């Protein structure tokens, strides 16, 4: 086997290893996608709940401030 043939053979083997590694990486990412989707949905639900709670708290604080102002003026 000549040096060029040997180098070509090594190059083909290296390309095969890279393709297998890329395929494994793609399969791994596909497997993680549902988990990432669930995590994102969970975070969005938490964010919506926190926003609702903050709005309610804001209303209660506004009400308390209003009552305090009335007491101070009155």
MDTraj code that builds the backbone (N, CA, C; nanometers):
import mdtraj as md
import numpy as np

residues = "UNK UNK UNK UNK UNK UNK UNK UNK UNK UNK UNK UNK UNK UNK UNK UNK UNK UNK UNK UNK UNK UNK UNK UNK UNK UNK UNK UNK UNK UNK UNK UNK UNK UNK UNK UNK UNK UNK UNK UNK UNK UNK UNK UNK UNK UNK UNK UNK UNK UNK UNK UNK UNK UNK UNK UNK UNK UNK UNK UNK UNK UNK UNK UNK UNK UNK UNK UNK UNK UNK UNK UNK UNK UNK".split()
xyz = np.array([
    [0.0855, -0.1165, 0.0000],
    [0.0000, 0.0000, 0.0000],
    [0.0909, 0.1238, 0.0000],
    [0.0615, 0.2160, -0.0897],
    [0.1428, 0.3381, -0.0981],
    [0.1044, 0.4337, 0.0139],
    [0.1841, 0.5357, 0.0291],
    [0.1570, 0.6345, 0.1332],
    [0.0244, 0.7059, 0.1069],
    [-0.0035, 0.7341, -0.0192],
    [-0.1290, 0.8028, -0.0529],
    [-0.2481, 0.7131, -0.0220],
    [-0.2366, 0.5853, -0.0568],
    [-0.3458, 0.4911, -0.0268],
    [-0.3669, 0.4787, 0.1236],
    [-0.2580, 0.4743, 0.1972],
    [-0.2660, 0.4632, 0.3421],
    [-0.3298, 0.5890, 0.4016],
    [-0.2892, 0.7035, 0.3530],
    [-0.3455, 0.8294, 0.4025],
    [-0.4939, 0.8391, 0.3668],
    [-0.5303, 0.7969, 0.2472],
    [-0.6697, 0.7988, 0.2037],
    [-0.7536, 0.7065, 0.2912],
    [-0.6990, 0.5892, 0.3235],
    [-0.7691, 0.4944, 0.4094],
    [-0.7911, 0.5532, 0.5492],
    [-0.6884, 0.6150, 0.6051],
    [-0.7018, 0.6780, 0.7372],
    [-0.8042, 0.7916, 0.7339],
    [-0.8036, 0.8674, 0.6242],
    [-0.8986, 0.9775, 0.6102],
    [-1.0418, 0.9248, 0.6042],
    [-1.0638, 0.8181, 0.5290],
    [-1.1977, 0.7582, 0.5207],
    [-1.2443, 0.7100, 0.6576],
    [-1.1545, 0.6462, 0.7319],
    [-1.1892, 0.5979, 0.8654],
    [-1.2215, 0.7144, 0.9594],
    [-1.1451, 0.8206, 0.9493],
    [-1.1700, 0.9379, 1.0340],
    [-1.3053, 1.0003, 1.0005],
    [-1.3376, 1.0080, 0.8727],
    [-1.4673, 1.0623, 0.8308],
    [-1.5806, 0.9742, 0.8818],
    [-1.5629, 0.8430, 0.8733],
    [-1.6643, 0.7502, 0.9259],
    [-1.6861, 0.7731, 1.0760],
    [-1.5779, 0.7911, 1.1528],
    [-1.5909, 0.8152, 1.2968],
    [-1.6638, 0.9469, 1.3238],
    [-1.6326, 1.0491, 1.2465],
    [-1.6999, 1.1777, 1.2636],
    [-1.8490, 1.1676, 1.2325],
    [-1.8831, 1.0949, 1.1262],
    [-2.0240, 1.0789, 1.0897],
    [-2.1006, 1.0024, 1.1979],
    [-2.0379, 0.8985, 1.2542],
    [-2.1029, 0.8236, 1.3619],
    [-2.1225, 0.9114, 1.4853],
    [-2.0211, 0.9910, 1.5175],
    [-2.0312, 1.0807, 1.6334],
    [-2.1403, 1.1854, 1.6103],
    [-2.1497, 1.2379, 1.4893],
    [-2.2540, 1.3367, 1.4590],
    [-2.3922, 1.2739, 1.4697],
    [-2.4065, 1.1509, 1.4239],
    [-2.5354, 1.0815, 1.4320],
    [-2.5735, 1.0561, 1.5776],
    [-2.4771, 1.0182, 1.6606],
    [-2.5051, 0.9978, 1.8039],
    [-2.5483, 1.1286, 1.8688],
    [-2.4811, 1.2370, 1.8334],
    [-2.5168, 1.3677, 1.8883],
    [-2.6571, 1.4093, 1.8474],
    [-2.6939, 1.3828, 1.7230],
    [-2.8281, 1.4178, 1.6756],
    [-2.9339, 1.3357, 1.7487],
    [-2.9077, 1.2067, 1.7688],
    [-3.0034, 1.1221, 1.8415],
    [-3.0180, 1.1690, 1.9860],
    [-2.9080, 1.2093, 2.0473],
    [-2.9116, 1.2566, 2.1857],
    [-2.9955, 1.3834, 2.1956],
    [-2.9784, 1.4750, 2.1011],
    [-3.0556, 1.5996, 2.1025],
    [-3.2042, 1.5716, 2.0820],
    [-3.2376, 1.4779, 1.9952],
    [-3.3780, 1.4438, 1.9730],
    [-3.4398, 1.3885, 2.1009],
    [-3.3652, 1.3114, 2.1753],
    [-3.4143, 1.2542, 2.3000],
    [-3.4353, 1.3591, 2.4078],
    [-3.3583, 1.4663, 2.4040],
    [-3.3692, 1.5704, 2.5053],
    [-3.4796, 1.6704, 2.4732],
    [-3.5237, 1.6775, 2.3489],
    [-3.6211, 1.7796, 2.3090],
    [-3.7506, 1.7742, 2.3896],
    [-3.8136, 1.6579, 2.4106],
    [-3.9365, 1.6570, 2.4908],
    [-3.9141, 1.7083, 2.6332],
    [-3.8014, 1.6736, 2.6914],
    [-3.7701, 1.7205, 2.8266],
    [-3.7534, 1.8717, 2.8276],
    [-3.6876, 1.9257, 2.7246],
    [-3.6700, 2.0700, 2.7167],
    [-3.8036, 2.1401, 2.6950],
    [-3.8908, 2.0802, 2.6133],
    [-4.0234, 2.1373, 2.5907],
    [-4.1027, 2.1402, 2.7208],
    [-4.0957, 2.0313, 2.7971],
    [-4.1667, 2.0246, 2.9251],
    [-4.1128, 2.1308, 3.0204],
    [-3.9814, 2.1442, 3.0265],
    [-3.9196, 2.2425, 3.1144],
    [-3.9624, 2.3830, 3.0760],
    [-3.9651, 2.4105, 2.9470],
    [-4.0060, 2.5439, 2.9006],
    [-4.1518, 2.5696, 2.9375],
    [-4.2377, 2.4720, 2.9155],
    [-4.3789, 2.4878, 2.9493],
    [-4.3963, 2.5099, 3.0989],
    [-4.3205, 2.4383, 3.1788],
    [-4.3265, 2.4527, 3.3231],
    [-4.2822, 2.5930, 3.3658],
    [-4.1767, 2.6418, 3.3061],
    [-4.1267, 2.7759, 3.3383],
    [-4.2293, 2.8815, 3.2982],
    [-4.2907, 2.8641, 3.1807],
    [-4.3910, 2.9605, 3.1361],
    [-4.5130, 2.9597, 3.2284],
    [-4.5521, 2.8432, 3.2764],
    [-4.6649, 2.8346, 3.3695],
    [-4.6297, 2.9022, 3.5022],
    [-4.5084, 2.8782, 3.5497],
    [-4.4633, 2.9436, 3.6728],
    [-4.4622, 3.0952, 3.6564],
    [-4.4153, 3.1400, 3.5420],
    [-4.4090, 3.2833, 3.5156],
    [-4.5499, 3.3441, 3.5150],
    [-4.6443, 3.2762, 3.4525],
    [-4.7820, 3.3257, 3.4491],
    [-4.8417, 3.3310, 3.5901],
    [-4.8151, 3.2281, 3.6699],
    [-4.8663, 3.2261, 3.8072],
    [-4.8046, 3.3385, 3.8898],
    [-4.6749, 3.3615, 3.8721],
    [-4.6083, 3.4693, 3.9461],
    [-4.6605, 3.6061, 3.9027],
    [-4.6868, 3.6208, 3.7736],
    [-4.7404, 3.7475, 3.7245],
    [-4.8786, 3.7733, 3.7851],
    [-4.9614, 3.6698, 3.7916],
    [-5.0950, 3.6830, 3.8499],
    [-5.0841, 3.7207, 3.9982],
    [-4.9917, 3.6550, 4.0686],
    [-4.9724, 3.6828, 4.2097],
    [-4.9223, 3.8263, 4.2293],
    [-4.8310, 3.8719, 4.1459],
    [-4.7779, 4.0078, 4.1569],
    [-4.8881, 4.1095, 4.1313],
    [-4.9750, 4.0823, 4.0341],
    [-5.0866, 4.1732, 4.0067],
    [-5.1806, 4.1819, 4.1268],
    [-5.2107, 4.0673, 4.1866],
    [-5.2988, 4.0657, 4.3034],
    [-5.2348, 4.1416, 4.4193],
    [-5.1058, 4.1191, 4.4396],
    [-5.0348, 4.1875, 4.5472],
    [-5.0318, 4.3378, 4.5237],
    [-5.0118, 4.3766, 4.4003],
    [-5.0093, 4.5180, 4.3655],
    [-5.1431, 4.5836, 4.3992],
    [-5.2521, 4.5149, 4.3675],
    [-5.3849, 4.5672, 4.3996],
    [-5.4055, 4.5816, 4.5489],
    [-5.3619, 4.4818, 4.6233],
    [-5.3765, 4.4873, 4.7694],
    [-5.2926, 4.5999, 4.8300],
    [-5.1708, 4.6175, 4.7773],
    [-5.0851, 4.7259, 4.8271],
    [-5.1460, 4.8624, 4.7958],
    [-5.1981, 4.8761, 4.6732],
    [-5.2634, 5.0024, 4.6361],
    [-5.3796, 5.0312, 4.7307],
    [-5.4566, 4.9297, 4.7627],
    [-5.5699, 4.9445, 4.8532],
    [-5.5236, 4.9844, 4.9936],
    [-5.4202, 4.9197, 5.0423],
    [-5.3669, 4.9504, 5.1760],
    [-5.3117, 5.0927, 5.1796],
    [-5.2441, 5.1337, 5.0754],
    [-5.1893, 5.2698, 5.0694],
    [-5.3037, 5.3709, 5.0689],
    [-5.4085, 5.3392, 4.9942],
    [-5.5244, 5.4274, 4.9918],
    [-5.5876, 5.4423, 5.1289],
    [-5.6019, 5.3322, 5.2007],
    [-5.6586, 5.3372, 5.3366],
    [-5.5697, 5.4176, 5.4306],
    [-5.4380, 5.3992, 5.4206],
    [-5.3451, 5.4749, 5.5048],
    [-5.3546, 5.6246, 5.4763],
    [-5.3664, 5.6613, 5.3509],
    [-5.3784, 5.8027, 5.3160],
    [-5.5053, 5.8614, 5.3769],
    [-5.6152, 5.7839, 5.3697],
    [-5.7420, 5.8311, 5.4281],
    [-5.7274, 5.8500, 5.5792],
    [-5.6584, 5.7578, 5.6445],
    [-5.6403, 5.7669, 5.7894],
    [-5.5554, 5.8896, 5.8249],
    [-5.4526, 5.9148, 5.7459],
    [-5.3637, 6.0285, 5.7745],
    [-5.4340, 6.1615, 5.7486],
    [-5.5203, 6.1645, 5.6486],
    [-5.5912, 6.2879, 5.6146],
    [-5.7075, 6.3128, 5.7094],
    [-5.7625, 6.2067, 5.7627],
    [-5.8863, 6.2131, 5.8327],
    [-5.8908, 6.2498, 5.9720],
])
top = md.Topology()
chain = top.add_chain()
for i, resn in enumerate(residues, 1):
    res = top.add_residue(resn, chain, resSeq=i)
    for name in ("N", "CA", "C"):
        top.add_atom(name, md.element.get_by_symbol(name[0]), res)
traj = md.Trajectory(xyz[None], top)
